[in-house]
Amino acid sequence: MNDLPPCPAIAFPDFLNPIIVQIGPIALHWYGLGYVIGILFAWWYGGLLLKNKTLWYNETPPMTPQLLGDFVVWAAIGVVVGGRLGQVLFWDPQYYFSHPAEIIAVWDGGMAFHGGLIGTIIAMIWFALKHKIGIWTMFDTIAAGVPVGLGVVRLCNFINQELWGNVTNIQWAVCFPRDPDYLPRHPSQIYEALMEGLILFIILAILVFAFKALRKPGIVSGTFIFGYGVARMISEIFRVPGEDPEWFSRVFSGTGFTYGMALSLPMVLFGVYAIYRAFRHAPNNDVKLRSLKTDE
């Protein structure tokens, strides 16, 4: 870093290293720790919500905190497997199919949020059916705490010096040493951490505690999906787009519509549907509410 030219904006902090600690070939990365923190927080927060009976329809939580703890392993598998497969299938299938050994190299190339979301949704549906839990209440319980994990992972993207933003002359622009051009750029990872993490978490918390949104299954998860989709589409304006698939580039070249926006648009639409559905249906017609006594 000492050989770099003077930065006309904010220089990336020297003390930030993607590796927290390394012992021989074994290294603990901030990126991996970010996912662990996100999963554990969603588990802890979901448990708090389940213990507060006043938040739920008929004061009947859909499951016990202990049962939610059993889902943590399912969630971890869904996030990792879905996230990696999403990275492979959505972004660069040709490369990974030509280098199949690279598919399992999660530490090299990362994971795609949209794939991790699909993997987690599959895990939630499977778990809910297995334990006779209402699917929408399962979605709501998990979604309420997910933004914190998203925010932490975006901060890890910043530490990793990846997914940086477009060149800009704003006062808070950052020069990333890993940027071959070493130009001032939008710290788009921080933007995403704020929008997808902090702001979205606060919005969901207000819905849960002030408006008792958990009593209408689908509002919390629908707002989360909608909110993430909108935040991601906004962030794409400031972020250097990923390498779009060739077919996508041919269709949308020069429009400003990125592949990340295309993947997020269905989330926005599905979020609107989930919220609309929640207001149209009575909770007891949609969810097989589970009494706490059934788990004792």
Secondary structure, DSSP 8 states (H G I E B T S, - for coil): -TTS---SSEE--TT--SEEEEETTEEEEHHHHHHHHHHHHHHHHHHHHHH-GGGSGGG--SS-HHHHHHHHHHHHHHHHHHHHHHIIIII-HHHHHHSGGGGG-TTTT---HHHHHHHHHHHHHHHHHHTT--HHHHHHHHHTTHHHHHHHHHHHHHHTT-S-B-B---TT-EE-TT-TT--EE--HHHHHIIIIIIIHHHHHHHHHHTS-GGGSTTHHHHHHHHHHHHHHHHHHHHB------HHHHHHHTTS---HHHHHHHHHHHHHHHHHHHHHHS-HHHH-----GGGG-
